[in-house]
Amino acid sequence: MPHDRMFWKFRLYGFLKNLRFFDPFLILFLREMGLSFLEIGALYSIREISTNVLEIPTGVLADAFGRRKAMIASFSAYIASFALFYALPRFWIYAIAMILFAVGETFRSGTHKAMILEHLRISGREAEKVGYYGRTRAASQVGSAVAALLAGALVFFAGGVRIVFLASIVPYALALVLFLTYPRSLDGGRSTNAKVPRRKALAVVRATARDFVSALRRPALLRGLASGAGFDAIFKSTKDYLQPILQAQALALPLLLALGEEERVAIVVGGLYFLIYLGTAFASSRAGRLERRLRSLPAVSNVTFAIGLLLLAGAGASAWVGLPALAIVLFLLVYAVQNLRRPVLIGYLADLLSHDTMATGLSVETQLRTLLMACFAPLLGVLADRLGVGAAVLAVAAIGLALFPLVRLRQGGP
């Protein structure tokens, strides 16, 4: 696969975007601040509901008026969110920070993927979309691996978790500069064909929305959106619950006993997340190879959906019965499956969406995901407080497996 200049810019974006140093420690940070699992679930719900409300409008705006501007707005909101988490440790401040984070998510989700697909369309390389996107996504997973190591070091030397939010501002500021180097041609068809007078702005938005509503009448697209949203909602709702399992394992190991609890947790959590994200980078980069071997995007999507949720159920059950080491291994495999599946699902949706409504379509998938996450987050919090983390994860995985027949994709079907 030939690599052009934009390929490396896309990879750099993914690397910088995933330098979220707080990711491996977010639940541990909120617990350290005195929040219950139910309060943490409430914050997650605030984030997801805010994302749900804003998702489609921001996708339409990105398609209609320029995807680069949408990305700049996104990362500006992220930076404001990180600053609040660092500076003001209060529940209601965290709620505001979650809303700002949601603003960042809604302007970003779907938009950058649409820019990648637009670049491939302009270059006449649409057939490479699964492998191309998989390799750019692999760079983001490498970023997560590096972030895990650096976050562990920051927590170790700072003696607390708050510093990771301040550190996360730096790569996001660099990403803002990177977006200024993207060509205007990636803004999307309607925003680049001509300068749209202000009096016609509403007409542009209506045209974009109308085209997408027409596409939604296709059952294959609806199932694809539901399949992607359903699996990702379950994965993203449960993935952070690996952190308390890692914390318990770190304190139980007869290693590094000369260090304090905070330092031991920092080393174990940072190190294991580093290994997890190296594995997900490898899996994502192999998505194109798997597609070529099976020659069926629906088949790969279905198989990875079922396997991923079975592994997640196994991880929850293992944690529930007191086998944290096995739970950690199974969680690692779930991460790998999700990052193998995601490029394939994006390729499937790209075949069903026009390039003019790509960001809007991917935003709808994100909206479905966030709606489901808003339901799962408090459920997970209540179950984790009452029955334990393992039982909570197992219950959500079981729900996903029960719904699988409803979202199974059909090869060449309606």
N, C-alpha and C positions, 0 to 999 in steps of 0.2 A: 504494500500500500504506500504510494508516494505521499510524502509529508510536505505540505506547503507552509508558508509563513503563518497563516491563520491557525493551522493545526497547533503550532507551538504557542500561539497566543491563547488559544482555547485551553490548552493544557496548563499554561501559567495561571489563567483564571481559576481553573479547578483547584490547582494547588493552593493558591492564596485563599480562595473561598473556604476551603476546609481547614485552614489554620485557625479553627475555633478551639482555643486552648481550654475552654471551659467544658467542652463536650464530655470528656471522660469523668468529670467531677461534678456535673450539674446537680444531680440528686444529692450527692454527698455534701455539696455546698449548701443547698437548701435545708438539708437536715441539720447541718452545722449551725445554720441561722435559727434553728428552733422550730422549723415547720414540720407538721405531721405529714404522713403520706396523703391524707385527704386534702390538706392545704396545697400540697404539691400538685395533686391531681386537679385542683381548682385552678391553679395557675396555668397548667397545661391546657385546660379547657378554655380559659380566657384567650390564650394564644390561638387555639384552633378555631374558636368561634369567630374571633376577629379576622383570622385568615379566611374563613368561609365567607364572611360578609363582603370582604374586599376582593376576593380572588378573581371572579369573572370580570368585574369592572376594570381592574388594573390590567388584565390580559387584553381586553378590548382596546384600552388606551395604548398599550404597548404596540399592538398590531396597527392601530390607526395613526399614531403620531410619532412613533420612533422607539425602537427597542433599546437603543443606547441610552436615551434619556431615562427610560424605565429602570435600567440597571444602575444608573447614577443615583436615582431617587432611592432605590432599594438599599444600596450600601450606605448611603447617608443615614437612613433610618436604623440600620444595624448598628452603626457606630454610636448613635444616640442611645440605643438600648443597652449596649455594653457599658457605656459611661454611667447609666443609672444603676445597673447591677453593682458596679464597683463602688460608687460613691454613697449610695443611700440604702442601707439595709433595713427596709421596711416592707411588709407584705403588700401594702397598697402601691408602693413605689415599684415593687417587682411586677405588679399587675400592669402598671403603665409601661414598664420595660417590655413586658410580653406583648403588649399591643403594638409597640414600636417594632418589635421583632417580627410581628405578623405583617406589618406594612412592608418590611424588607422582604419577607418571604413571598408576598403576593406580587410585588413588582418583579421579583427574580424568577419565581417558579414558572417554568414553561418558556419564559422569555429567552434565556440564553440557549436552551435547547433549540428553540425556533431559529435563533441566529446561526447555530451550527448547521441545521438542516437547510436554511436559506443559502448558506455558503456552498453546500454540496450541490444544491439545485443550480445555482449560478455557474458552478464549475462543471456541471454535467456529470457529477459523481454520486448521484442519489442511490445507486445500487450498493454503495459502500457504507451506507448510513449506520448499520449495526456495528461493524468493526470500527469505523471511524469514531463514532460516539463512545463505544466501549473503551477505546484507547485514551480518549480525552478524559473520560470518567476515571480511568485507572490513575491518572495524575492527581485527581482529587483525593483518591484513597491514599496515595503516597503522602499527600499533604496531611491527611488525618493521622497517618502513622508518625510523621515527623512532629505533628502537633502533640500527640500523646506523650512522646519522649520529652519534648520541651516543657509541656505542662507538668509532667512529673517532676522535672528539675525545678521549675518555678515554685511548685508547692513545697518541695523538699527544702529549698533554701529560704523561701519566704516564711515558712512555718504556718501558712494558711492558704485558703483557696481563692480568696477575692482577687488576688493579683492576676489570675488568668483572664479576667474580663478586661482589665487595662491592657494587657499584652495583646489581646485579640483585635484591638483597634488598629494596630500597626499594619498588618497585612491587608485589612479592609481599606485603609487609606491608600495603600499601594494599588489595590484593585481599581479604585476610582480613577487613578492616573492611567491604568491600562485601558479602561473603556474609551478614553479620549483618543486612543490610537486605532480603534476599530473603524473600518470604512463605513460610509453612509449607506452603502448598498445593502448592509445587513439589517437596516431599520425595518424592512418589510415593504411589500409592493405598494400599498396605498400611501405610505409615508414618504416614499422616495420617488414615485413617478412624477409628482409635481408638488409645488408648495400649495397647501390647502388654505384658502382664505378662511378667516375666522367664522364668517357667516355660513360656511359650508362644513364646519367641523362636526356639527351634529349629524349631518348627512353621512359623513364618513363613518362615524361610530355606528349609525343605523345599518349601513351597508355591511360592515364587518359582522355585527351581531346577527343580521338576517342570514348571511351566508352560513354562519355557524349553526344557527337554529335549523336550517335546512339539512345540514350534515347530520344533526342529531337524530333525524328520522331513520337512520340506518341502524338496524339492530346490532350488526357486527361492531360498529363504533361504540354503541352503548355498552356492550359486553366488554370490549377492550378497556373502556374507561373504568368500568366497575371492577374488572380484574386487577388493573394496575392500582387503583385507589384502595381496594380491599386489602390486598397483600401488604402494601406499603403502610396503611393505617395500623395494621396489627404489628408490623415490624417496628415502626417508629414509636408506637405506644409502649412497647415492651422493652425496647433495646436498652434504655437507660436503667432498667431494673437489674441489669448485669452489675452495676456499680456496687450496690450493697452486698451482692454475693462475693464480688472481688474483695471488698473491704473485710468481710468476715473471714475469707480465706487468707488474706494477708496477715490478719491478727492471729490466726490459728497456726500458721506455719512456724516451725521452730528455727526461723532464720532471722538474721538482722536484729537479734534481741537487744543489742546494745543501743539501738535507735528507738526514738519515741514512736508512738502509734501513728502520728501524722506522717512522719518520714517513711515508715514501713508501708503505709497505704499508698503514699505517693510513688514509691519505687515499684510496687507490685502492679498497681492500677496503670501507671504510665507504661510500664514494660509490656504488660499483657495487651493493652490497647494498641501498642505499636505492632505487635505480632498479628493482631486481628486485622488491622488495616493493611498490612503487607499482604495478607491473604486475600482481602477484598480487592486490592489493586490487581493482583494476579487473576482473580476470577473475572473482573470486569474486562480486562484486556483480552480474555479468551472468549468473550461473547460472540464475536464475529466468527471465530473458528467453529463454535458449537452450532451456530446457525447454518454454516456451510455444510456441516456434517449431517445434520438432521433435515435441512432444507424445509423447515416448517416452523414459522414463528409461533403460530398457535400451539403446536405440540410442545415446544420448549417452554412457553409461558405456562401451560397447564401442568407440566411435569414439575417445574420449579416451584409453582404455587403449592402443590401437594407436598412435595419433599420438604420445602421450607417450613410449613406449618407442622408437619410431623416432627421435625427436628426441634422446633420451638416447644411443642408439647413435651417432648422428651427432656428438654432443658428445664422446664417448669417442674415436671415430675421429679427430676433428679434433685433439684434444690429443695423441693417439698419433703423428700424422704431423707435428706441429710447427706447428699452426695455432691457437694459444691464443685469439686474438680471436674466431674462428668458434666455438670450443668454448664461450666465455663467452656468446655470443649464443644458442646452442642451449640451454645450461643455463637461461638466462632464460626461454626459451619452455617448457621442461619445467616450471619453477616455475609459469608461468601456466596450463598445462594441468592440473596437479595441483589448483590452487585453483579452477579451473572445474569439475573433475570431482567434487571432494569433496562439495559441497552436493547434487549430483545423486545421488550414491551414498547419502548419508544419507537423502534423500527416498525412494529405492527401498527401503532397509531399513526405514524407518518404516512403509511400507505393509504390511510383512510381520510386524511385531512388535507385540504388545500394549503398551499404555502401562505396564502393571505390570511388564513385563520388559524395558523399553527399555534401561536402563543395563546390564543383564546381557548383552543381545544385542550391544550395541555394544562391550562389554568382550570378548566372544568374538572379534569382528573384530580388536580390538587384540591379543588373545593370538595369533591366527594371524599377524598382522603381525610381532609381536616374535619369534615362533618362526622365521619366515623370516629376519628381520634377524639373529638370532643365528647363522644359517648363513652369511649373506652377508658379515657384518662381517669374520670372519677370512679368508675367501676374498679379499675386496677387499684386505685388508692384505697378504697373501702376494703377490698379483699385482702390487700397487702397488710393493712392495719389489723384486720381481724384474724386472717388465716395464715399470713406470711406471703413473702414475695413469690415463692414457687407456686403456690396454689393459684395466685392471681394470674401469673403468666400461663399456667396450664389451662385455666378457664377461658381466657381470651383465645388461645390457640384452638381450643375445642370449638368455640363459636365459629372461627374462620373455616375450619374443616367442614363444619355442618353447612356452611354457605357455599362451599366450593362448587357444587353442581349448578348453582344459579349463575355463576360467572365463568364457567368453562368456555373457552373459545373453540370455535368450530372451523375446521379447515375448509375454506372456500364456501362456507355456509352463509346464510343471510344474517 
